[in-house]
Amino acid sequence: MDRYNRHIILSEIGQKGQDKLSKAKVLVVGAGGLGCPVLQYLAAAGVGTIGIIDFDVVEKSNLQRQILFGTSSLGRNKATEAKRKLDDLNDSIKIIAYPEKLTFQNAIQLFNQYDVIVDGTDNFETRYLINDACIITNKKLVFGAIYKFQGQVSVFNYNNGPSYRCAFPNKPKKNAIANCSEVGVLGVLPGIIGTMQANEVLKIILGIGDVLSGKLLCYDALSYQTTILNIKKSENEIQKVLLNKVDFNKQELNNSCKVEDFESSIKEFVILDNVQFIDVRESHEQPKVEGITVTNMPLNSFLEHLDLINSEKKKAVFCESGIRCKMAVFILNKHNIHNCYSIKEGASEINSYIKELQNKGSNER
């Protein structure tokens, strides 16, 4: 009560709101200029579990803006050093440090453990990686970026809203845009933008205010001018992620999931009784598969319908070309749903095979 008194006496938060914060889990990617203020305010607010992932070490040039660190932090890993400082700020919450680089191999596993992901990174490769992992794991993403005297804040993948790729569909060429170490940045700017990010996280957890979903807030520190741009959701951009057409999914499928181990043929399943056939195509796609009972779970909203999965049956997942079903099996395995197999034949081939079996059975009779 003493620590969180100023929250609890707010009618919009109260004890119920503070309890929501204590149960929330937030992962902050990057403990640099943006990550430091985000982490400080989330820890002070009583967010129950805070994860910090950063492989970098503290350098003297960081101290101009990365306010969690001091001279004694030089040469130490940012994630573990941030945890040390935050443990002192609030010893009643759980803080987990991941002194490693976010990669195609660990992103899905990490993101599945948290409710909200905060992007505090400074390069486009990692931003797209974070965005795509959030789409696949269906996690809300609080985005922040800074450049010289300007900053941006937005919330992506919020309640089926736009993603980072909807706002920035084309990834810039490598080294096309300079970073802070090359052009500089006003020291207080990441504090301003990071605090805005922390504010969005708290609004999301508490369910209050207008979340910056579908909006990109642009801030100019020299003029105090603030502009809000509207972002339109692009189903095509989101579908690219879910249909295994971006580097993230390709590397995940090839290096992590080993989906080839779970690929099979319709011939092995159509003769069995204890099988759930799952169609991950969109509802408008043809042809419809007849002759077997099918559960429709379009990949675009797959995570919203996991309750349709029958844990007692083998799962045979199919689509039109054999790509989306691999992604679905990958997602199911990541959610600890087992006995799942992607069918290498497409819907048209499945239909033909079932009709062939039916005709064969009729002729024999």
C-alpha positions as CSV (number, residue, x, y, z in Angstrom):
1,M,0.0,0.0,0.0
2,D,2.8,2.4,0.8
3,R,4.9,1.8,-2.3
4,Y,1.9,2.0,-4.8
5,N,-0.2,4.5,-2.8
6,R,-0.3,7.1,-5.6
7,H,-1.6,4.5,-8.0
8,I,-4.1,3.0,-5.7
9,I,-5.8,6.3,-4.8
10,L,-6.3,7.0,-8.5
11,S,-9.9,6.0,-9.2
12,E,-8.9,4.8,-12.7
13,I,-6.4,2.3,-11.2
14,G,-7.2,1.5,-7.6
15,Q,-6.2,-1.8,-6.0
16,K,-7.6,-3.8,-8.9
17,G,-5.5,-2.0,-11.4
18,Q,-2.4,-2.4,-9.2
19,D,-3.1,-6.1,-9.0
20,K,-3.2,-6.2,-12.9
21,L,0.2,-4.6,-13.0
22,S,1.6,-7.1,-10.5
23,K,0.4,-10.0,-12.6
24,A,1.6,-8.6,-15.9
25,K,4.7,-9.8,-17.7
26,V,6.6,-7.4,-20.0
27,L,9.7,-8.1,-22.0
28,V,12.0,-5.2,-22.9
29,V,14.2,-5.8,-25.9
30,G,17.3,-3.5,-25.5
31,A,18.5,-1.9,-22.3
32,G,19.8,1.2,-24.0
33,G,18.6,4.8,-24.4
34,L,14.9,3.8,-24.7
35,G,15.1,0.7,-22.6
36,C,16.5,2.4,-19.5
37,P,13.5,4.8,-18.9
38,V,11.0,2.1,-19.9
39,L,12.5,-0.3,-17.4
40,Q,12.8,2.2,-14.6
41,Y,9.1,3.3,-14.8
42,L,7.7,-0.2,-15.3
43,A,9.7,-1.5,-12.3
44,A,8.6,1.5,-10.2
45,A,5.0,1.0,-11.2
46,G,5.1,-2.6,-9.9
47,V,4.9,-4.6,-13.2
48,G,5.2,-8.1,-11.7
49,T,7.6,-9.7,-14.1
50,I,10.0,-7.8,-16.3
51,G,12.4,-9.4,-18.8
52,I,15.4,-7.7,-20.2
53,I,17.3,-9.0,-23.2
54,D,20.5,-7.3,-24.4
55,F,23.9,-8.8,-25.4
56,D,25.8,-5.4,-25.3
57,V,28.1,-4.0,-22.6
58,V,28.0,-0.6,-21.1
59,E,30.4,1.9,-22.7
60,K,31.4,5.4,-21.6
61,S,29.5,6.9,-24.6
62,N,26.3,5.3,-23.3
63,L,26.3,7.3,-20.1
64,Q,25.1,10.5,-21.8
65,R,21.6,9.1,-22.2
66,Q,21.4,5.5,-20.7
67,I,20.5,6.7,-17.2
68,L,20.3,3.3,-15.5
69,F,24.1,3.0,-15.7
70,G,27.1,4.8,-14.1
71,T,30.8,4.7,-14.2
72,S,30.8,1.5,-12.1
73,S,28.7,-0.2,-14.9
74,L,31.4,0.2,-17.6
75,G,32.2,-3.1,-19.3
76,R,29.3,-5.0,-17.8
77,N,26.5,-6.5,-19.7
78,K,23.5,-4.1,-20.0
79,A,20.8,-6.7,-19.2
80,T,22.4,-8.0,-16.0
81,E,23.5,-4.5,-14.9
82,A,20.0,-3.1,-15.5
83,K,18.6,-6.0,-13.4
84,R,21.0,-5.1,-10.6
85,K,19.9,-1.5,-10.5
86,L,16.2,-2.4,-10.8
87,D,16.3,-4.9,-8.0
88,D,17.3,-2.1,-5.8
89,L,14.6,0.1,-7.1
90,N,11.9,-2.5,-6.5
91,D,12.7,-5.7,-4.7
92,S,9.0,-6.9,-4.7
93,I,8.9,-7.8,-8.4
94,K,10.6,-10.4,-10.6
95,I,13.3,-9.2,-13.0
96,I,14.9,-11.6,-15.4
97,A,18.0,-10.7,-17.4
98,Y,18.8,-12.4,-20.7
99,P,22.4,-11.4,-21.6
100,E,22.1,-12.6,-25.1
101,K,21.2,-11.4,-28.6
102,L,17.6,-11.7,-29.8
103,T,17.7,-14.1,-32.7
104,F,15.4,-16.1,-35.0
105,Q,16.1,-19.1,-32.7
106,N,15.1,-17.6,-29.3
107,A,12.4,-14.9,-30.2
108,I,9.4,-17.2,-30.3
109,Q,10.3,-19.0,-27.1
110,L,10.9,-15.8,-25.2
111,F,7.9,-13.9,-26.5
112,N,5.5,-16.7,-25.5
113,Q,6.4,-16.1,-21.9
114,Y,5.3,-12.4,-21.8
115,D,2.2,-10.3,-22.3
116,V,3.7,-7.2,-23.9
117,I,6.9,-6.7,-25.8
118,V,8.7,-3.4,-25.8
119,D,11.0,-2.5,-28.7
120,G,14.0,-0.5,-27.4
121,T,16.3,-1.4,-30.3
122,D,18.2,0.9,-32.7
123,N,18.4,-1.1,-35.9
124,F,15.9,-2.2,-38.6
125,E,16.8,-5.8,-38.7
126,T,15.9,-6.4,-35.1
127,R,12.7,-4.2,-35.4
128,Y,11.4,-6.4,-38.2
129,L,12.4,-9.5,-36.2
130,I,10.5,-8.3,-33.1
131,N,7.5,-7.4,-35.2
132,D,7.3,-10.7,-36.9
133,A,7.7,-12.7,-33.7
134,C,4.9,-10.6,-32.1
135,I,2.6,-11.4,-35.0
136,I,3.3,-15.2,-34.7
137,T,3.0,-15.2,-30.9
138,N,0.1,-12.7,-31.0
139,K,1.8,-10.3,-28.6
140,K,1.2,-6.6,-28.3
141,L,4.3,-4.5,-29.3
142,V,5.1,-1.1,-28.0
143,F,7.5,0.6,-30.4
144,G,9.8,3.5,-30.0
145,A,12.5,5.0,-32.2
146,I,14.8,8.1,-32.0
147,Y,16.9,10.1,-34.5
148,K,18.9,13.2,-33.6
149,F,16.1,15.4,-32.1
150,Q,13.1,13.4,-33.2
151,G,11.3,10.4,-31.9
152,Q,8.4,8.0,-32.7
153,V,6.0,6.0,-30.6
154,S,3.3,3.5,-31.6
155,V,1.6,0.3,-30.5
156,F,1.5,-2.6,-33.0
157,N,-0.4,-5.8,-33.1
158,Y,-2.9,-4.5,-30.5
159,N,-6.4,-6.2,-30.7
160,N,-5.9,-7.3,-34.3
161,G,-4.6,-3.8,-35.2
162,P,-1.8,-2.8,-37.6
163,S,1.7,-4.1,-37.3
164,Y,5.1,-2.5,-37.8
165,R,5.2,-3.8,-41.4
166,C,1.9,-2.0,-42.1
167,A,3.6,1.3,-41.2
168,F,7.0,0.4,-42.8
169,P,6.5,-2.4,-45.3
170,N,9.8,-1.9,-47.0
171,K,12.9,-2.7,-45.0
172,P,15.6,0.0,-45.7
173,K,18.9,-1.3,-47.3
174,K,21.6,-2.0,-44.8
175,N,23.5,1.1,-43.7
176,A,21.0,3.3,-45.7
177,I,20.0,5.2,-42.5
178,A,22.6,6.2,-40.0
179,N,22.1,5.3,-36.3
180,C,22.8,7.3,-33.1
181,S,26.5,6.4,-33.0
182,E,26.9,8.0,-36.5
183,V,24.8,11.1,-36.4
184,G,24.3,11.7,-32.6
185,V,21.2,12.1,-30.5
186,L,20.0,14.6,-27.9
187,G,20.6,13.0,-24.5
188,V,17.1,13.7,-23.1
189,L,15.3,12.5,-26.2
190,P,15.3,8.7,-25.4
191,G,14.1,9.6,-21.9
192,I,11.1,11.4,-23.4
193,I,10.3,8.7,-25.9
194,G,11.0,5.8,-23.5
195,T,8.7,7.3,-20.9
196,M,6.0,7.5,-23.6
197,Q,6.5,3.8,-24.3
198,A,6.2,3.0,-20.6
199,N,3.0,5.0,-20.5
200,E,1.6,2.9,-23.4
201,V,2.5,-0.3,-21.6
202,L,0.7,0.7,-18.5
203,K,-2.4,1.8,-20.4
204,I,-2.4,-1.6,-22.2
205,I,-2.1,-3.5,-18.9
206,L,-4.7,-1.4,-17.1
207,G,-7.1,-1.1,-20.0
208,I,-7.4,2.7,-19.7
209,G,-7.0,5.6,-22.1
210,D,-6.5,5.6,-25.8
211,V,-3.8,3.2,-26.9
212,L,-1.6,4.4,-29.8
213,S,-2.8,1.5,-32.0
214,G,-3.1,2.5,-35.6
215,K,-1.3,5.8,-34.9
216,L,2.3,6.8,-35.1
217,L,3.2,9.7,-32.7
218,C,6.1,11.8,-34.1
219,Y,7.8,14.2,-31.6
220,D,10.3,17.0,-32.3
221,A,12.3,18.0,-29.2
222,L,13.4,21.3,-30.8
223,S,10.0,22.7,-31.6
224,Y,7.8,20.6,-29.2
225,Q,5.7,19.8,-32.2
226,T,3.8,16.6,-32.0
227,T,2.2,15.0,-35.0
228,I,0.0,11.8,-35.0
229,L,-0.1,9.9,-38.3
230,N,-2.8,7.2,-38.9
231,I,-1.6,3.7,-39.9
232,K,-3.9,1.5,-42.0
233,K,-3.8,-2.2,-41.3
234,S,-2.4,-4.2,-44.3
235,E,-3.7,-7.7,-44.3
236,N,-1.2,-8.4,-47.0
237,E,1.8,-7.4,-44.9
238,I,0.6,-9.5,-41.9
239,Q,-0.1,-12.4,-44.2
240,K,3.4,-12.3,-45.5
241,V,4.6,-13.1,-42.0
242,L,2.1,-15.9,-41.4
243,L,2.6,-17.5,-44.8
244,N,6.3,-18.0,-44.3
245,K,7.3,-15.4,-46.9
246,V,9.7,-13.5,-44.7
247,D,13.2,-14.3,-43.5
248,F,12.0,-14.7,-39.9
249,N,9.8,-17.7,-40.6
250,K,12.1,-19.3,-43.1
251,Q,14.9,-19.4,-40.6
252,E,12.7,-20.4,-37.8
253,L,11.2,-23.3,-39.8
254,N,14.5,-24.4,-41.2
255,N,16.7,-24.0,-38.0
256,S,14.4,-24.4,-35.0
257,C,11.3,-26.3,-35.6
258,K,12.4,-29.1,-38.0
259,V,8.9,-29.2,-39.4
260,E,10.0,-31.8,-42.0
261,D,9.9,-34.2,-39.0
262,F,6.1,-33.5,-38.8
263,E,5.3,-33.7,-42.5
264,S,3.1,-36.6,-43.7
265,S,0.7,-37.6,-46.5
266,I,-3.1,-37.6,-46.5
267,K,-2.9,-41.3,-47.3
268,E,-1.6,-42.0,-43.8
269,F,-4.4,-40.2,-42.0
270,V,-7.6,-40.6,-44.0
271,I,-7.8,-44.3,-43.0
272,L,-7.6,-43.5,-39.3
273,D,-10.4,-42.7,-36.9
274,N,-8.7,-40.7,-34.2
275,V,-7.7,-37.8,-36.4
276,Q,-8.7,-34.1,-36.4
277,F,-8.3,-32.6,-39.9
278,I,-7.6,-28.9,-39.8
279,D,-7.9,-26.5,-42.8
280,V,-5.8,-23.4,-42.3
281,R,-6.9,-21.7,-45.6
282,E,-9.1,-18.6,-45.7
283,S,-12.9,-19.3,-45.7
284,H,-13.2,-18.1,-49.3
285,E,-10.6,-20.5,-50.7
286,Q,-11.8,-23.4,-52.8
287,P,-12.2,-26.3,-53.2
288,K,-13.9,-27.4,-50.0
289,V,-12.7,-30.8,-48.8
290,E,-15.5,-33.3,-48.6
291,G,-15.7,-36.8,-47.3
292,I,-14.0,-36.0,-44.0
293,T,-14.9,-33.8,-41.0
294,V,-12.8,-30.6,-41.1
295,T,-12.1,-28.0,-38.5
296,N,-11.6,-24.6,-40.2
297,M,-8.8,-22.5,-38.5
298,P,-7.5,-19.8,-41.0
299,L,-3.9,-19.1,-40.4
300,N,-4.5,-15.4,-40.2
301,S,-6.5,-15.8,-37.0
302,F,-5.0,-19.2,-36.0
303,L,-4.0,-18.3,-32.4
304,E,-7.5,-17.1,-31.6
305,H,-9.0,-20.5,-32.2
306,L,-6.6,-22.9,-30.4
307,D,-9.5,-23.9,-28.2
308,L,-10.9,-25.8,-31.2
309,I,-7.9,-28.2,-31.0
310,N,-8.8,-31.7,-29.8
311,S,-5.8,-32.7,-27.6
312,E,-6.9,-36.4,-27.7
313,K,-6.6,-36.7,-31.4
314,K,-3.8,-36.6,-34.0
315,K,-3.9,-33.3,-35.9
316,A,-3.6,-33.4,-39.7
317,V,-3.2,-29.8,-40.9
318,F,-3.6,-28.9,-44.6
319,C,-3.8,-25.9,-46.9
320,E,-3.5,-25.4,-50.6
321,S,0.2,-25.6,-51.2
322,G,1.7,-27.2,-48.1
323,I,3.3,-23.9,-46.8
324,R,0.7,-22.5,-44.4
325,C,0.2,-25.9,-42.8
326,K,3.8,-26.1,-41.9
327,M,3.6,-22.8,-40.2
328,A,0.5,-23.9,-38.3
329,V,2.3,-27.1,-37.1
330,F,5.2,-24.9,-36.0
331,I,2.8,-22.7,-34.0
332,L,1.1,-25.7,-32.4
333,N,4.4,-27.2,-31.3
334,K,5.5,-23.9,-29.8
335,H,2.3,-23.9,-27.8
336,N,3.1,-27.4,-26.5
337,I,0.3,-29.0,-28.6
338,H,1.7,-32.2,-30.0
339,N,0.8,-35.0,-32.4
340,C,0.5,-32.4,-35.1
341,Y,1.4,-33.1,-38.8
342,S,1.4,-31.0,-41.9
343,I,-0.1,-32.7,-45.0
344,K,2.2,-32.2,-48.0
345,E,-0.7,-32.5,-50.4
346,G,-2.9,-29.5,-51.1
347,A,-6.7,-29.4,-50.7
348,S,-7.3,-30.2,-54.4
349,E,-5.1,-33.4,-54.2
350,I,-6.8,-34.4,-50.9
351,N,-10.2,-34.1,-52.5
352,S,-9.1,-36.2,-55.5
353,Y,-7.6,-38.9,-53.2
354,I,-10.8,-39.1,-51.0
355,K,-13.0,-39.4,-54.2
356,E,-10.7,-42.1,-55.5
357,L,-11.1,-44.0,-52.2
358,Q,-14.9,-43.5,-52.3
359,N,-15.1,-44.8,-55.9
360,K,-12.9,-47.7,-55.1
361,G,-15.1,-48.6,-52.2
362,S,-18.2,-48.4,-54.3
363,N,-16.8,-50.6,-57.1
364,E,-15.8,-53.2,-54.5
365,R,-19.3,-53.3,-53.1
